[in-house]
Amino acid sequence: MTWLPVLAGAALILFVLRDIFHTLWHPTRHGGLSRLVMRQVWRLSTHHGDRWRPAGLSGPLGMLVVVAVWALTVAVGWALVYWPYMPDGFSYASGLTPAEHAGPIDALYISLVTLATLGLGDIAPTAGWLRVLAPIEALVGFVLLSATVAWLLGIYPALARRRALALRLSHVRRSRVTAEALDSAGGAALLDGLSSELSTVTVDFLQYAESYYFYDGDENTSLPGQLGYAAGLADEAARARHPDVRLSASVLHTALRDLATVLDERFLRTGGPPERVFAAYAADHGRSGAGTGPGRGDGGGAGSGRP
């Protein structure tokens, strides 16, 4: 029955590798394990919001937990492959009694040492296929390390783009742009720029879904708190006399709908219109989701919670 733990170990290894692939390298799908871990850490933060959310701990902590789960699951999987062949398939350093170092903990030790590419050599495989398998595990460990670095290098620029868009909207809102000023060629250019940045953020949510679970502490750089104003801005521009402004307003409305669709399908599941999705997004991030357009105040009303 030695093949049962080997099959279980192989299944664990393939499951984690698939999860890493869909989380980091496939732009349209994301790993179920990483998504589940990030969501659970985010939900836990809602019960400790006074301490976790202002410090922005839920996103970084969730990524740390995901990487730890990946590494531990791969190590356990390889340990299950090694364990049935201990001690006969391994050589032991002098001073170690093989019969006393052939348990599951010893198999996990070998797996962790190999995965971390430490190569201590006190317990080493001697069977032919095990000697091939151990370097493969070391390669997987290197891939895991590289994947973690790539994840970090990708997700933080995505967060910066999201926060830059929020700050841009905050600048417009705090500048108290009037309806008359918006009804001009400059207003059309402003709306076009916002549409372009919204498109980039929408793609970021598709490719780096985990970025949703990062909390933006400052109100002016928090996109959930600014989208209501963006929607109001598009509504006001749609009533402008300038044809370029109306065209740009139509494009901005479309960009907002696309963003709402991604947020709703991947995270919120409200099944409602963009206004309802943005209100749920704001509520999930502890923000007010409603906003106003030019000539109607400084923006920001009471947001509604997720239905």
WOJO-V606212 format. One record per residue. N is the residue number from 1. SS is DSSP state (2 for helix, 1 for strand, 0 for the rest). NEAR is the number of other ideal C-beta (glycine too) atoms within 12 Angstrom. D_FIRST is the distance of its C-alpha to the first C-alpha in whole Angstrom. Layout:
n;ss;near;d_first
N;SS;NEAR;D_FIRST
N;SS;NEAR;D_FIRST
//
This chain:
n;ss;near;d_first
1;0;8;0
2;2;17;4
3;2;13;5
4;2;14;6
5;2;24;8
6;2;26;9
7;2;17;11
8;2;23;12
9;2;33;14
10;2;24;15
11;2;20;16
12;2;29;18
13;2;35;20
14;2;20;21
15;2;24;22
16;2;37;24
17;2;30;26
18;2;24;27
19;2;32;28
20;2;34;30
21;2;23;31
22;2;24;33
23;2;37;34
24;2;34;36
25;2;22;37
26;0;17;37
27;0;17;40
28;0;14;40
29;0;19;36
30;0;33;35
31;0;29;32
32;2;21;31
33;2;31;29
34;2;40;32
35;2;26;34
36;2;22;33
37;2;32;33
38;2;39;37
39;2;29;38
40;2;21;36
41;2;33;38
42;2;36;41
43;2;19;41
44;2;21;41
45;2;30;44
46;2;23;46
47;0;14;46
48;0;18;47
49;2;22;49
50;2;12;52
51;2;16;50
52;2;26;47
53;0;29;49
54;0;19;53
55;0;18;51
56;0;27;48
57;2;25;45
58;2;38;43
59;2;37;43
60;2;27;42
61;2;28;40
62;2;36;38
63;2;35;37
64;2;22;36
65;2;27;34
66;2;40;32
67;2;33;32
68;2;21;30
69;2;31;28
70;2;38;27
71;2;29;27
72;2;23;24
73;2;35;22
74;2;44;22
75;2;34;21
76;2;32;18
77;2;34;17
78;2;45;17
79;2;34;16
80;2;30;13
81;2;41;12
82;2;46;14
83;2;32;12
84;0;26;9
85;0;32;12
86;0;36;14
87;0;26;16
88;0;18;16
89;0;28;16
90;1;32;19
91;1;21;23
92;1;25;25
93;0;14;28
94;0;9;30
95;0;10;31
96;0;21;27
97;0;13;25
98;2;22;21
99;2;13;20
100;2;14;22
101;0;25;21
102;0;24;17
103;0;19;16
104;2;21;16
105;2;19;20
106;2;27;20
107;2;34;17
108;2;28;20
109;2;28;23
110;2;42;22
111;2;40;21
112;2;27;24
113;2;27;26
114;2;36;25
115;2;36;26
116;0;22;29
117;0;19;30
118;0;19;31
119;0;18;30
120;0;16;30
121;0;17;28
122;0;19;28
123;1;37;24
124;1;25;23
125;1;33;21
126;0;18;21
127;0;20;19
128;2;11;20
129;2;16;18
130;2;30;18
131;2;20;22
132;2;14;22
133;2;28;20
134;2;33;22
135;2;20;25
136;2;24;24
137;2;38;23
138;2;27;27
139;2;20;28
140;2;32;27
141;2;31;28
142;2;19;31
143;2;26;31
144;2;36;31
145;2;22;34
146;2;18;36
147;2;31;35
148;2;25;36
149;2;17;39
150;2;21;40
151;2;35;39
152;2;24;42
153;2;16;44
154;2;26;44
155;2;33;44
156;2;22;47
157;2;20;49
158;2;30;49
159;2;32;49
160;2;24;53
161;2;29;54
162;2;39;53
163;2;32;55
164;2;27;58
165;2;40;58
166;2;37;59
167;2;24;61
168;2;31;63
169;2;43;63
170;2;29;64
171;2;21;67
172;2;37;68
173;2;31;68
174;2;18;70
175;0;18;73
176;0;20;74
177;0;32;74
178;0;19;77
179;2;26;76
180;2;18;79
181;2;23;78
182;2;39;75
183;0;29;77
184;0;23;77
185;2;18;76
186;2;21;74
187;2;36;73
188;2;28;71
189;2;19;70
190;2;34;68
191;2;44;67
192;2;25;65
193;2;26;64
194;2;43;62
195;2;33;61
196;2;22;59
197;2;32;58
198;2;42;56
199;2;25;55
200;2;27;53
201;2;41;52
202;2;34;50
203;2;24;48
204;2;34;47
205;2;38;46
206;2;27;44
207;2;30;42
208;0;39;42
209;2;40;41
210;2;43;40
211;2;40;44
212;2;40;45
213;2;40;43
214;0;38;46
215;0;38;49
216;0;35;52
217;0;23;54
218;0;17;58
219;2;27;59
220;2;25;61
221;2;28;58
222;0;36;56
223;2;49;55
224;2;42;55
225;2;39;58
226;0;48;60
227;2;47;59
228;2;42;61
229;2;48;64
230;2;48;63
231;2;39;63
232;2;39;66
233;2;45;67
234;2;43;66
235;2;29;68
236;2;36;71
237;2;44;71
238;2;29;71
239;0;19;74
240;0;34;76
241;0;17;79
242;0;24;78
243;2;17;76
244;2;23;73
245;2;33;72
246;2;24;71
247;2;23;69
248;2;34;68
249;2;38;67
250;2;23;65
251;2;26;63
252;2;43;62
253;2;30;62
254;2;23;59
255;2;34;57
256;2;44;57
257;2;27;56
258;2;25;53
259;2;42;52
260;2;36;52
261;2;25;50
262;2;30;47
263;2;40;47
264;2;29;47
265;2;20;44
266;2;30;42
267;2;31;43
268;2;32;46
269;0;18;45
270;0;27;49
271;0;14;50
272;0;20;53
273;0;18;56
274;2;33;56
275;2;29;58
276;2;28;56
277;2;37;53
278;2;42;55
279;2;35;56
280;2;31;52
281;2;45;51
282;2;38;54
283;2;26;53
284;2;37;49
285;0;42;51
286;0;28;53
287;0;37;56
288;0;27;59
289;0;40;59
290;0;30;62
291;0;39;65
292;0;25;68
293;0;36;70
294;0;35;73
295;0;22;76
296;0;23;74
297;0;19;73
298;0;19;71
299;0;35;68
300;0;27;65
301;0;23;65
302;0;14;63
303;0;31;59
304;0;23;58
305;0;20;54
306;0;26;51
307;0;16;51
//
